[in-house]
Amino acid sequence: MDKIYIMNVKINNVTLQEAVEKIENQIKIGSKYSIYTPNTEIVMMCQKDKEFLKYINNGDMVIPDGIGLVYASKIKKLPLKERTAGYDLSIKLLEIANNNKLKLYMIGGKPGVTDKAAKNIKLKFPDINICGYKHGYFKGTHLDMNGHEEELEVINDINEKSPDILFVGFGAKKQEKWIEYNKNKINATIIIGNGGTIDGIAGNVKRAPDIFIKLGLEWFYRLIKDPKRIKRQIVLPIFMLKIIFGDKNIVRKAEQKV
């Protein structure tokens, strides 16, 4: 897949459909495949956290889940094809699982969230085999307790079930860290770190109306609904200023060196 680097963060230049086709092929051949979904905020986090940057760049597919990344790529004349939202890709994964009667396992969220998500998935996608789910409040690598017995129990359960698709929803950095440390121990084919997707499927978090999504204003809708997010979203204008006034390598082709 074509890729560019935005502030040294790898971004695959794929449409949602291209991502789906690649994943379907990985499932057919049974090859383990990790997917990360950075947005503008995560790219900015990676500027101060080289460990997080390493985790993201180790992903097999890193999709642009943020309209700011698309704008940045166009400003620097290396345009990404489209914003490819992690939530949308996750729903496509559920469609693939439903059409092919695949196994899904979910970990993440507060106690009870994966239970609700599983019920909602079965209502809409009855042919998915939800082979297991677990909340994210167990002790493990994502909480800097690598190899804790609670984590080993979760990994053993995943391996017993051997899911085709594994949703990991611990939130930014925690989920990528957990996947990177444990993916070679896990019998799962597609492993996606998809943040609040499980909460969204459970109905605990409402996604922005379609008009906000189409206009690239999903971030604004979230800010309206939760003004406290301003502390996090202040990085968005800083990101754009860095893109506009940064050097030529701030957005670069994969083969370019900095």
Beta strands, then each sheet from edge to edge (+ up, - down):
strand 1: 3-6
strand 2: 9-12
strand 3: 33-36
strand 4: 61-62
strand 5: 103-108
strand 6: 129-134
strand 7: 165-169
strand 8: 190-193
strand 9: 251-253
sheet 1: 2+ 1- 9+
sheet 2: 4+ 3+ 8+ 7+ 5+ 6+
end
